Amino acid sequence: MVAADIESADVVIADTLAAERSLPPELPVIVIAERRFIVDALRRGYAGALLPSFSDIKLRLAIEAAAHGLICTEAHVDPTFDDEADGEGSLPELTLREVEVLQQLITGASNKEIARRLDISIHTAKFHVASIVGKLGASGRTEAVARAMRLARSMI
């Protein structure tokens, strides 16, 4: 990909070598890397990181999450950002499934609708909603959606 193409992209997919190059800081970058490089990629401010064994669905979800200003990774990591503020400005890390559930929450879907659309049990849908609410520091699903939207807007 040439530099002109990168600057017009909505999301950039890069391997660890390409990510070392100077990419425009305003572009969401998803790094494809081994587990040991994922934490470093997130600390550098990249929008996400996937293991090389990613599936088409995981890639699609990661791209959608990055395009909406969310951080997404399939590997469980707990990144610490140097400029991370406490409270409202903090960046929660959501799993790919939580991103899917959050997308459904944003559309106003109930737990039953989420379960049906994602082919999971209602109990699992409730679990993911509770996890999202907790990670966003919200008191409920409506506040979680509002916080996610504010975080996405603040990253643009």
Stockholm file with secondary structure:
# STOCKHOLM 1.0

chainA/1-156         MVAADIESADVVIADTLAAERSLPPELPVIVIAERRFIVDALRRGYAGALLPSFSDIKLRLAIEAAAHGLICTEAHVDPTFDDEADGEGSLPELTLREVEVLQQLITGASNKEIARRLDISIHTAKFHVASIVGKLGASGRTEAVARAMRLARSMI
#=GR chainA/1-156 SS CCHHHHHTCSSEEEEHHHHHSCCCTTSCEEEECCHHHHHHHHHTTCSEEECTTCCHHHHHHHHHHHHTTCEEESSCCCCCCTTCCSGGGCCCEECHHHHHHHHHHHTTCCHHHHHHHHTCCHHHHHHHHHHHHHHTTCSSHHHHHHHHHHHHHHHC
#=GC SS_cons         CCHHHHHTCSSEEEEHHHHHSCCCTTSCEEEECCHHHHHHHHHTTCSEEECTTCCHHHHHHHHHHHHTTCEEESSCCCCCCTTCCSGGGCCCEECHHHHHHHHHHHTTCCHHHHHHHHTCCHHHHHHHHHHHHHHTTCSSHHHHHHHHHHHHHHHC
//
